[in-house]
Amino acid sequence: MNKLLSATLALGAVVAFAAPAYAEHFTVSLDGQSEVPPTTSSGTGSADIDYDATTKQLTWKLSYSDLTGPATAAHFHGPADSGMNAGVELAIPDITSDPAEGSATLTDAEAADLMAGRLYINIHTAAHPAGEIRGQVK
């Protein structure tokens, strides 16, 4: 009986203290209507984002299609609520690859903006240098 109790307690401790690899997952849709001001672009995009709050590691996979031309840049902008614009917080390198995949370690301020829903993703093109498609990370 003592062995069974010990094994049960040990298993309970492992389960209680085990942390998931990614504590938060976000799925973001990007379109021209979400830009500020909106664009008439038929371009769309989507991003799968994972965030580990323990390590502050952000990982993303960003896809897009039907832009007016090649993507020239992409960023996480913030802090800003939907309908507001803000400066760049984090660049998304290699945006000419579709999908664009990457990761970064966030600062405390960037992590707070992410968790508050105050970051957005913006993809820029030559025809829309301020941003062609956008999506709020919520």
ABEGO torsion letter per residue (X at the ends): XAAAAAAAAAAAAAAAABBBABABBBBBBBBAAABOBBBABABBBBBBBBBBAAAGBBBBBBBBBGBABBBABBBBBOBBBBGBBBBBABBBBGAABOBBBBBBBBBAAAAAAAAAGABBBBBBBAABAAEABBBBBX
